[in-house]
Amino acid sequence: MRAIYYITPFLLIGFAGNPSHAIDGLPTLAWETETIFKQPESAIYDEKRDILYVSNINGEGMAKDGNGFISKLELDGTVTELEWVKGLDGPKGLTISGDKLYASDITALVEIDIEQGTITNRYEAEGAQFMNDVAADANGNVYVSDMITNTIHRLSDGAFSVWIHDEQLENPNGLHVEDDKIILGAWGNMKDDFSTEVPGNLKTISLADGTIKDLGNGMAVGNLDGVEADGNGNYYVTDWMAGTLMHIKPSGEAQTLLELGNGSADHEVLLNQGIIIIPMMKNDKVLAYKIAQ
């Protein structure tokens, strides 16, 4: 089927029944934005306000240059405010707790008042080097992975400190809170250039005592980035290096659903709408794919 494109000042939407990068006709392209973003890394849906937020690194991922920003998008991909919140360095992972948006920012966790669109706090993490994904639990605790130092930090009752420091984390990236545990997307033991001889897998971390276990068989599946549940006990997971979207079962078995190109980053899954939102960090785009329900 030929794709039909609708162009607005900030948006290019493509509707296609058979996108060239879909495997076995599974997820299908719903829309994609123009290349107006600046290294988009993470997407999060604000259900209360029915809006998407996307982090933009806009420079070197570890440079404290003040160039980073957060964008606001409608669910159809329309960009309402490209630089909604500015003044960050290299924002990556995003999560929402209450009326606060939290973003990792290299060595700090940044707190943003959503109603005001302003930064209200910066929690610096001593010894942090490359803070990445962020997730919040039901009690309002906020967790942040630091890939390089094999550490997960936690903000709890206003105190930001190391929660877990353990080599078993295998360079932690994606965090997804589920019931009494975190589902962790491990990058794999990486070299200075972020390459790995053996890539990572999904792991579970007990919220009660921090116990780390492999999910299922522990088989290496990729350099994992975003982790989100599919609503049926499985997970949609991106591999940043390979540029894929995978579906991983609790057994550890992984299936590649989409081949998107290097830089598929921290995605968001909207189960009610049947859509996956995927920031493409290397292409400066955000993609949306329809998933079977």
ABEGO torsion letter per residue (X at the ends): XBBBBBBBAABBBBBBABBAABBGGBBBBABBBBBABBGBABBBBBAAAGBBBBBBAGEBAABBAGABBBBBBBAAGBBABABABBGBABBBBBBBBEABBBBBBGABBBBBBAAAGBBABBBBBBGBABBBBBBBBAAGBBBBBBAAAGBBBBBBGGBBBBABBBAAAGGBBBBBBBEABBBBBBAEBBBAAGBBABBBBBBBBBAAAGBBBBBEAGBBAEBBBBBBBAGAGBBBBBBAAAGBBBBBBAAGBBBBABBAEBGBBBBBBBAAAGBBBBBBAAAGBBBBBBBBX
